[in-house]
Amino acid sequence: MNPNSNSTDESGSASVFDSNEILWRVLKKLPTDFEPYGKRERKGGLDCSCNCRWYYTLHGQLGQDWGVYANSQSSRAGLLTFEHQGCPQYEADDRTD
């Protein structure tokens, strides 16, 4: 994808594909992320996509794969996060709200 191109859909918005490509370019990968994003072996560990209470999804279609981690104890705190990167501070969200 050319970052200078103006790829838009019928509504004039950037396509989800283009947006995903842009997010992959700026994504910070940490050693504590699960492989292949980082160096941590999965070994049955759960990731953000498994209803982690600290993972806040992005708005719209991008929220199906992308979010921000809000646990200040996590190495991913405040960072753009792909749902399968995971972090050691995973906590299941048992809230019903």
C-alpha positions, -999 to 999 in steps of 0.1 A, spaced: 0 0 0 12 35 -8 9 57 22 4 87 0 -25 71 -20 -61 82 -13 -77 47 -12 -113 52 -1 -146 34 -3 -179 47 -17 -185 68 15 -151 85 11 -136 67 41 -103 48 40 -110 11 35 -106 -13 65 -78 -31 46 -58 1 42 -64 10 79 -52 -25 90 -20 -20 69 -14 14 85 -19 -1 120 5 -30 113 31 -4 104 29 15 137 23 -15 159 49 -18 187 60 -54 192 74 -64 226 93 -94 239 64 -101 263 39 -105 234 30 -140 222 50 -155 193 52 -145 164 47 -109 176 71 -113 206 92 -140 222 67 -155 247 54 -190 239 17 -193 240 16 -226 261 -22 -224 263 -22 -188 275 -51 -166 267 -48 -134 247 -68 -102 244 -94 -118 221 -104 -141 250 -125 -114 268 -96 -97 287 -110 -70 310 -82 -47 302 -85 -48 264 -106 -20 249 -115 -25 212 -112 3 186 -144 17 171 -160 1 141 -147 -28 120 -111 -23 132 -124 -33 167 -127 -69 155 -89 -72 156 -75 -41 173 -76 -24 207 -57 -6 234 -46 -22 266 -56 -3 298 -38 -21 326 -11 1 340 8 -30 352 11 -43 316 40 -38 293 13 -30 266 -4 -3 287 -17 24 265 -4 8 233 -22 -2 201 -26 -40 204 -35 -67 179 -60 -90 196 -36 -121 196 -5 -104 209 -15 -109 245 4 -99 277 12 -116 310 -14 -95 328 -44 -111 311 -76 -111 333 -109 -126 323 -137 -101 323 -165 -116 344 -185 -83 345 -220 -84 330 -222 -47 321 
